[in-house]
C-alpha cells in the first residue's frame, strides 16, 4: 500500500473520529472556548501523522549528536552525564556569597553561577552615590580584585566552572576572574566557565546598559577575540533569551530575538576578521523555562535546528562544533507568585523537567521565595533537590530525547521554527538586529505581547493558581532572607582600604592605557588585566569608558 493511500485512509478515519468528537462535545462541551499555549499559539484537539506530512527524519531530526541536532548536541546526552546543576547565587558581601557557594557545592551543585548587585551590574563602585542602599541587595558587591579574591576563596578554579551574569562591565569581571585564577596558580588556559556579556538583549529587554550599542558590541568582540586565543575553555558570550522572556515576550519571540542576537554577534566577529570556526564553538545560549510544558520543549528543539542551519548554511562554518547550540536554562522567575509561594516549587519542577526533556546542558531552578527576596538556604536546597530528583529518580534521563516522534511535539517544533524564522528574516530585511533595535522593533513586539498576556490574566482567560483562581486569604508563611545593613558598611571600609594601600601612580597609568586602547581600537582585554591586578576599581574603568564612548539612555517603548 502506498504512502498516499495510507494518508487517504488515515484522513478518512480522522474525519470519522472528528464526527465522533463533535457528538461527544455536543453532550459535554469543551471546558475552554479555545485552547492555546501560554504564548497564545492555538492548540488542536489531536495531532496525528497527517500533521507531519513529508516529514523527513534525517533532515528534521537525525540522531542525537548529529546535524541538525534537534535531538541533542551530544550522542549520549544524559546517559553519559547529567546537565550541570548551576544554582544562581549572590547575596550581600563576597564572604556571604562564598559561604553560599561552598554550601551548594557540598550539597551536590556541579557548577557555580554568580549574581552581582545592581551597582556592580551598572558599573558603579559601592562608594558611589548611585550605589547607596543597593550594596549587596540583589547580588554580591564587587568593586575590586580584592572582592573577587574573597568570593572564590578555597574554590579551585581549575576544577569548577563558573557562570557570571553580568553585561556592561562583563570584560572587567572576566579580567578579575582570570587574575584570581592566576593568583591560585591556575593558568588562563585551564579555567572554564561563561560570562553573559550579551548587550543586545539588554537594549531589547533587561535594560542594564551603560554605553551605546556600537561600542558595547566592540568590547564584546574584544573579549571573544582575546578568549579565542588566550582562554580557550571559556564561553565568551551567553546569548540570552531568558531576560527577553522575563520582559513579557512569547516563546517564539524569545527564540527569534535570541537567535537574531546570536547572528549579530557572529557577524560582528567576522567583520573583525575572526574565523567563524575559531570562535563559534565557544558561543553559548541561555533560555527561559516557562510554564507551557510542551511549548518550551519544542522551543529548545527548534533552537538547535535553526542555529545549526544558520551556522552551516549562512556563515559557512565547517567545524561541526560551530553548529552546536549549547544552552543554560533557568526556570521562569516571572511565573513565580508571592501568593501561595509553595506553589512555586511545583511550577519550578515542571519547568525544570521541560528543560531536561528539551536537552539543556546546564540548569538553575528558582527558589520558592525568589519573588519576595534572595533565597534562603532552605529554599535553595529544595530548588537544588528538584534537579537532583529529576536527574536521579524519575527515569526521564534513561533514554535520549524520549519525546521525539510525538506528533504534537514534532508539529509544534516545526511551527516554532517557521514562526521564529519569519521574525529573523524580517530583522534581516531591516538591516540586522542593531538596526531593528534602533527602530524599536523587538522592544515593541515584546511590549505588545506582555500587555496581551497581562490582559488575559486580568480577565481570567489565562489561569494563575492562587492569583486569579483558587485564591486564599493568607499571611506570609515563609521566612525571608534579609541582608544585614552592616554589609554596606564593611564593603565601604574594604574599598577605602584598597584605595589607600594601592599604588596610585600605577592606577593612573593603567587607566590611561585603557583610554588609549579604547580610543585607538586596540583590544581592551590586555590593559584591563593589568588594571584589575593593580586594584583599579570597576567604576574607575567604567568611567573611562563612559568618557570615551558616551552614555546610553533608553528611548522607551510604550
ZAMARGU-4260 file (C-alpha; in steps of 0.2 Angstrom, whole numbers, plus 5000, padded with zeros to 4 digits):
<rodrens>
0) 5000/5000/5000 | 5007/5017/4995 | 5010/5031/5007 | 4997/5041/4998 | 4984/5028/5001
5) 4989/5027/5019 | 4986/5046/5021 | 4969/5044/5012 | 4964/5031/5023 | 4970/5040/5039
10) 4961/5056/5033 | 4945/5046/5031 | 4947/5038/5048 | 4951/5055/5056 | 4936/5063/5048
15) 4925/5049/5056 | 4934/5052/5073 | 4931/5071/5071 | 4912/5067/5069 | 4913/5056/5085
20) 4922/5070/5094 | 4908/5083/5089 | 4895/5072/5095 | 4904/5070/5112 | 4907/5088/5114
25) 4889/5092/5110 | 4885/5081/5126 | 4900/5088/5136 | 4906/5104/5129 | 4925/5108/5129
30) 4930/5117/5146 | 4938/5132/5136 | 4932/5142/5121 | 4949/5139/5114 | 4965/5130/5119
35) 4981/5140/5117 | 4999/5139/5124 | 5005/5152/5137 | 5011/5162/5122 | 4994/5161/5114
40) 4998/5149/5100 | 4982/5139/5095 | 4982/5120/5100 | 4972/5107/5090 | 4962/5094/5099
45) 4973/5080/5092 | 4989/5078/5082 | 4992/5063/5070 | 5004/5058/5056 | 4993/5070/5045
50) 5001/5085/5054 | 5019/5078/5049 | 5016/5075/5030 | 5033/5075/5021 | 5042/5074/5037
55) 5060/5068/5034 | 5068/5060/5049 | 5086/5063/5044 | 5083/5081/5039 | 5072/5086/5053
60) 5078/5075/5067 | 5093/5064/5063 | 5101/5055/5078 | 5107/5064/5094 | 5124/5072/5091
65) 5121/5073/5073 | 5116/5088/5062 | 5104/5097/5064 | 5105/5092/5082 | 5086/5093/5085
70) 5088/5078/5097 | 5103/5085/5107 | 5120/5091/5105 | 5129/5075/5112 | 5127/5057/5106
75) 5125/5051/5124 | 5116/5066/5132 | 5111/5062/5150 | 5116/5043/5149 | 5134/5050/5148
80) 5132/5063/5162 | 5119/5074/5169 | 5117/5093/5165 | 5127/5105/5176 | 5117/5110/5191
85) 5121/5128/5192 | 5111/5137/5205 | 5112/5156/5204 | 5120/5164/5220 | 5125/5181/5225
90) 5120/5190/5241 | 5127/5203/5252 | 5146/5203/5253 | 5159/5192/5245 | 5161/5182/5261
95) 5142/5179/5262 | 5142/5173/5243 | 5157/5162/5246 | 5149/5154/5260 | 5134/5150/5249
100) 5145/5143/5235 | 5153/5131/5247 | 5136/5126/5254 | 5129/5122/5237 | 5145/5113/5231
105) 5144/5102/5247 | 5126/5098/5243 | 5128/5092/5226 | 5129/5108/5215 | 5141/5105/5200
110) 5144/5122/5194 | 5144/5140/5201 | 5133/5154/5195 | 5136/5172/5201 | 5123/5186/5204
115) 5130/5203/5206 | 5122/5218/5215 | 5114/5232/5205 | 5129/5244/5207 | 5141/5231/5200
120) 5129/5227/5186 | 5129/5246/5181 | 5147/5249/5183 | 5147/5259/5199 | 5158/5256/5215
125) 5150/5254/5232 | 5155/5271/5237 | 5146/5280/5223 | 5131/5290/5227 | 5122/5279/5214
130) 5125/5264/5225 | 5118/5270/5241 | 5106/5257/5249 | 5109/5245/5235 | 5125/5237/5240
135) 5123/5218/5241 | 5104/5219/5239 | 5101/5209/5224 | 5118/5200/5222 | 5136/5202/5228
140) 5145/5218/5228 | 5162/5218/5218 | 5172/5234/5217 | 5190/5227/5215 | 5200/5212/5213
145) 5200/5210/5232 | 5182/5206/5232 | 5184/5193/5219 | 5198/5185/5229 | 5186/5183/5244
150) 5172/5177/5233 | 5182/5162/5226 | 5192/5159/5242 | 5195/5140/5244 | 5187/5136/5227
155) 5199/5128/5215 | 5195/5137/5198 | 5203/5123/5188 | 5190/5110/5195 | 5174/5121/5195
160) 5166/5130/5180 | 5159/5147/5184 | 5145/5157/5176 | 5144/5176/5179 | 5128/5185/5174
165) 5134/5202/5170 | 5134/5213/5155 | 5140/5231/5153 | 5156/5228/5164 | 5157/5210/5159
170) 5175/5211/5152 | 5181/5218/5168 | 5174/5204/5179 | 5181/5192/5166 | 5198/5200/5169
175) 5196/5199/5188 | 5192/5180/5187 | 5207/5177/5176 | 5218/5187/5189 | 5211/5177/5203
180) 5214/5160/5195 | 5232/5165/5191 | 5234/5170/5209 | 5229/5152/5213 | 5242/5146/5201
185) 5229/5141/5188 | 5233/5147/5171 | 5220/5156/5160 | 5221/5141/5148 | 5214/5129/5162
190) 5199/5139/5168 | 5181/5136/5161 | 5165/5145/5163 | 5154/5158/5155 | 5152/5177/5155
195) 5135/5183/5150 | 5142/5198/5140 | 5126/5200/5130 | 5122/5218/5127 | 5110/5216/5113
200) 5097/5208/5124 | 5100/5222/5137 | 5094/5235/5124 | 5080/5224/5120 | 5073/5219/5137
205) 5083/5219/5153 | 5089/5237/5152 | 5105/5237/5162 | 5116/5247/5150 | 5130/5259/5151
210) 5137/5263/5133 | 5129/5265/5116 | 5126/5249/5106 | 5141/5250/5094 | 5155/5252/5107
215) 5146/5239/5118 | 5147/5227/5104 | 5165/5232/5101 | 5170/5227/5119 | 5161/5211/5117
220) 5171/5206/5101 | 5187/5211/5111 | 5183/5198/5124 | 5179/5185/5110 | 5195/5189/5101
225) 5205/5188/5117 | 5197/5172/5124 | 5199/5163/5107 | 5217/5165/5109 | 5221/5165/5127
230) 5206/5157/5137 | 5201/5143/5126 | 5189/5134/5138 | 5179/5150/5141 | 5162/5153/5134
235) 5163/5171/5128 | 5145/5175/5127 | 5129/5168/5134 | 5117/5174/5121 | 5102/5176/5132
240) 5083/5174/5129 | 5080/5172/5147 | 5078/5191/5150 | 5068/5193/5134 | 5055/5181/5140
245) 5055/5189/5158 | 5051/5206/5149 | 5035/5198/5143 | 5039/5190/5126 | 5031/5175/5119
250) 5041/5159/5117 | 5043/5162/5098 | 5049/5180/5101 | 5061/5173/5114 | 5068/5161/5102
255) 5068/5173/5087 | 5076/5188/5095 | 5089/5177/5104 | 5095/5169/5088 | 5095/5186/5079
260) 5106/5192/5093 | 5117/5177/5090 | 5118/5181/5072 | 5123/5199/5076 | 5137/5194/5087
265) 5144/5181/5074 | 5143/5194/5060 | 5152/5207/5071 | 5166/5194/5075 | 5168/5190/5057
270) 5168/5209/5052 | 5183/5210/5065 | 5192/5197/5054 | 5190/5182/5065 | 5187/5165/5058
275) 5170/5158/5062 | 5177/5141/5067 | 5189/5149/5079 | 5176/5157/5090 | 5159/5149/5086
280) 5162/5133/5096 | 5163/5144/5112 | 5147/5153/5110 | 5133/5148/5122 | 5115/5152/5125
285) 5103/5155/5139 | 5085/5151/5138 | 5069/5153/5150 | 5059/5138/5155 | 5042/5145/5156
290) 5025/5137/5161 | 5019/5129/5145 | 5027/5112/5146 | 5027/5106/5128 | 5029/5124/5120
295) 5046/5125/5130 | 5052/5108/5124 | 5048/5112/5106 | 5057/5129/5108 | 5073/5121/5113
300) 5072/5108/5099 | 5069/5121/5086 | 5083/5132/5093 | 5096/5119/5090 | 5090/5115/5072
305) 5089/5134/5067 | 5106/5138/5074 | 5114/5123/5066 | 5107/5128/5049 | 5112/5146/5051
310) 5129/5142/5056 | 5132/5130/5042 | 5122/5137/5028 | 5123/5156/5032 | 5140/5158/5039
315) 5149/5143/5031 | 5156/5136/5047 | 5165/5119/5043 | 5168/5113/5061 | 5153/5103/5067
320) 5156/5111/5085 | 5152/5128/5077 | 5135/5121/5073 | 5130/5116/5091 | 5118/5127/5101
325) 5123/5123/5119 | 5112/5131/5132 | 5109/5135/5150 | 5091/5136/5156 | 5083/5145/5171
330) 5066/5142/5177 | 5054/5157/5174 | 5056/5170/5188 | 5041/5180/5181 | 5030/5165/5183
335) 5033/5164/5202 | 5020/5171/5213 | 5020/5180/5230 | 5003/5172/5234 | 5004/5154/5240
340) 5023/5154/5237 | 5024/5135/5240 | 5015/5133/5223 | 5032/5139/5216 | 5040/5123/5220
345) 5028/5114/5209 | 5029/5127/5195 | 5048/5126/5195 | 5049/5107/5195 | 5038/5106/5179
350) 5048/5120/5171 | 5065/5111/5175 | 5058/5095/5168 | 5054/5104/5152 | 5072/5110/5151
355) 5078/5092/5154 | 5067/5084/5141 | 5072/5099/5129 | 5090/5094/5131 | 5098/5108/5142
360) 5117/5107/5146 | 5115/5117/5162 | 5101/5122/5174 | 5096/5134/5188 | 5080/5130/5197
365) 5072/5146/5205 | 5068/5145/5224 | 5051/5146/5230 | 5054/5163/5239 | 5063/5172/5225
370) 5048/5183/5220 | 5050/5190/5238 | 5068/5191/5242 | 5085/5182/5239 | 5083/5164/5243
375) 5086/5156/5260 | 5097/5141/5262 | 5081/5131/5265 | 5073/5137/5249 | 5088/5135/5238
380) 5091/5117/5245 | 5073/5112/5239 | 5077/5120/5222 | 5093/5110/5220 | 5085/5094/5226
385) 5072/5097/5212 | 5085/5095/5199 | 5093/5080/5208 | 5076/5071/5209 | 5073/5074/5190
390) 5091/5068/5186 | 5092/5053/5198 | 5074/5046/5202 | 5060/5048/5190 | 5068/5040/5174
395) 5067/5053/5161 | 5086/5053/5159 | 5087/5034/5155 | 5084/5037/5136 | 5089/5051/5124
400) 5075/5063/5119 | 5061/5052/5124 | 5048/5064/5116 | 5055/5063/5098 | 5042/5056/5086
405) 5027/5063/5096 | 5015/5070/5083 | 5012/5085/5094 | 5030/5089/5099 | 5036/5087/5081
410) 5022/5098/5074 | 5025/5111/5087 | 5044/5111/5084 | 5041/5114/5066 | 5029/5128/5069
415) 5041/5136/5082 | 5055/5135/5069 | 5044/5143/5055 | 5037/5157/5066 | 5055/5161/5073
420) 5062/5161/5055 | 5049/5173/5050 | 5055/5185/5063 | 5073/5183/5059 | 5070/5186/5040
425) 5060/5202/5045 | 5075/5208/5055 | 5087/5204/5041 | 5076/5214/5030 | 5078/5229/5042
430) 5097/5228/5041 | 5101/5216/5056 | 5097/5216/5074 | 5106/5233/5078 | 5095/5242/5065
435) 5080/5233/5072 | 5084/5238/5090 | 5087/5256/5084 | 5069/5257/5077 | 5062/5248/5092
440) 5055/5233/5083 | 5059/5219/5096 | 5055/5231/5110 | 5038/5235/5103 | 5034/5217/5099
445) 5038/5212/5117 | 5028/5226/5125 | 5013/5221/5115 | 5015/5203/5120 | 5017/5207/5138
450) 5001/5218/5138 | 4991/5205/5129 | 4996/5191/5142 | 4993/5203/5157 | 4976/5207/5150
455) 4972/5189/5148 | 4977/5186/5166 | 4967/5201/5172 | 4951/5194/5163 | 4954/5176/5168
460) 4957/5169/5151 | 4974/5163/5157 | 4974/5155/5175 | 4987/5159/5188 | 4984/5147/5203
465) 4982/5157/5219 | 4981/5174/5210 | 4966/5174/5199 | 4959/5157/5203 | 4959/5146/5219
470) 4963/5162/5229 | 4965/5161/5248 | 4967/5173/5262 | 4984/5170/5270 | 4998/5178/5280
475) 5016/5176/5273 | 5020/5158/5278 | 5039/5158/5274 | 5054/5166/5282 | 5064/5178/5271
480) 5082/5181/5269 | 5087/5199/5274 | 5103/5207/5270 | 5112/5215/5286 | 5114/5234/5284
485) 5132/5231/5291 | 5136/5223/5274 | 5136/5240/5266 | 5147/5247/5280 | 5160/5233/5278
490) 5160/5234/5259 | 5164/5253/5260 | 5178/5250/5273 | 5186/5237/5262 | 5185/5248/5246
495) 5193/5263/5256 | 5207/5252/5262 | 5211/5246/5245 | 5211/5263/5238 | 5223/5269/5252
500) 5235/5255/5250 | 5237/5253/5231 | 5250/5261/5220 | 5241/5277/5214 | 5253/5281/5200
505) 5251/5263/5193 | 5232/5265/5194 | 5233/5281/5184 | 5245/5273/5171 | 5233/5258/5169
510) 5218/5270/5167 | 5227/5279/5153 | 5232/5263/5145 | 5213/5258/5144 | 5209/5275/5137
515) 5222/5274/5124 | 5216/5256/5119 | 5198/5262/5119 | 5202/5277/5108 | 5213/5268/5096
520) 5203/5252/5093 | 5215/5241/5102 | 5209/5225/5111 | 5204/5231/5128 | 5207/5214/5137
525) 5226/5216/5140 | 5225/5233/5148 | 5210/5228/5158 | 5220/5213/5165 | 5234/5224/5171
530) 5222/5237/5178 | 5212/5224/5189 | 5229/5217/5195 | 5233/5235/5201 | 5217/5235/5210
535) 5209/5248/5199 | 5191/5249/5203 | 5176/5244/5192 | 5169/5261/5192 | 5186/5269/5188
540) 5187/5258/5172 | 5169/5261/5168 | 5170/5280/5170 | 5185/5279/5157 | 5173/5270/5145
545) 5159/5282/5148 | 5171/5297/5145 | 5177/5289/5128 | 5161/5281/5122 | 5147/5291/5130
550) 5132/5285/5139 | 5116/5276/5133 | 5099/5282/5138 | 5084/5271/5134 | 5072/5279/5122
555) 5057/5270/5130 | 5043/5260/5122 | 5025/5262/5126
</rodrens>
